[in-house]
Amino acid sequence: MSIETFFLDSNLPPPEDPQARLETSYIEAYLAGKGYRWCSLRALPAHQVKKLMTEACTYASNKLAEVETRSRLVRTLHGKE
């Protein structure tokens, strides 16, 4: 199951902006690293899904902050900020 299918099945709107897509990719990467996919979460108990998703979202948030920090550094080094 792809992320798009997940959002279609859950009646939630899919992420539209590039940052949301990047965040989704980081969440998928985290889940894959733990041996899960979006579709496999449905078979897990709710408390385990919540724990995994909390960890995945924290991971994605940290990665997005890293990207933003690097972007600022590059802009600063090139004198654009």
N, C-alpha and C positions, 0 to 999 in steps of 0.2 A: 504494500500500500504506500503510495506517495503522500507527501504532505498535502498536496492539493486534494487528494481523495479524503484524507483525514478531515480537512476543513469542510468538504462537501457533506460528509457523513455526520459531522457534528453540528451542522447548521451555523457555524461560525464563519465570519468573513475571512478570506485568506489575506495574508499580509500583502500590501500593495507597494510600499516604498522599498527602495533598495536596502535600507538598513534593516527593515523587518525581514527581508529575504535572507540577509546575512545572518541575522539572529536565528532564524529558523534553521539555517545550515549548521550553525554552531550547536544548536540543540540536537539536531539529527546526528552530528558527529559525536557528541557526548553519549547519546543513547547507544550508538553503534559501538563505541568503546566499551560500554558496559554489556554489550551483547544483545541489545534490544533494538527494535524498530518501532515506528509509530503503531503499526498494526498489532504488535505483540503486547503492547501496554493494556489492551482490552482484556487480556486473559489474566492479568495480575490483580491482586486485591487492591482496593482503593487506597489504602494507606501506603502501599508500596509504590503505586503510581505517583501519589503526591510527593513522596520522598524523592523518587527519581526525577520528577519534573522540577522540583525545587532545586535539586542539585544541577540539573541541566540548564535551568534558567540562570542560576548563579554563574555557572561556567560561561554561558553566552554573554551575560552582562559584563563579566570580567574581560572577555575577549573583545567585545565592542569598545570598552574603555581603552584597551590596549591599542586598538586600531585608531581611535580618536587621538590618543596621546602621540602616536607615531606620526599621524597626519599633521598635528600641530608642530611637532619637531621639524618635519620636512619643510613646512611653510615658513617657520622661523629661520631655518638655515638658508632658505632661498630668499629671505627678506620680504616675504609677502604677508607678514603679520606683525 
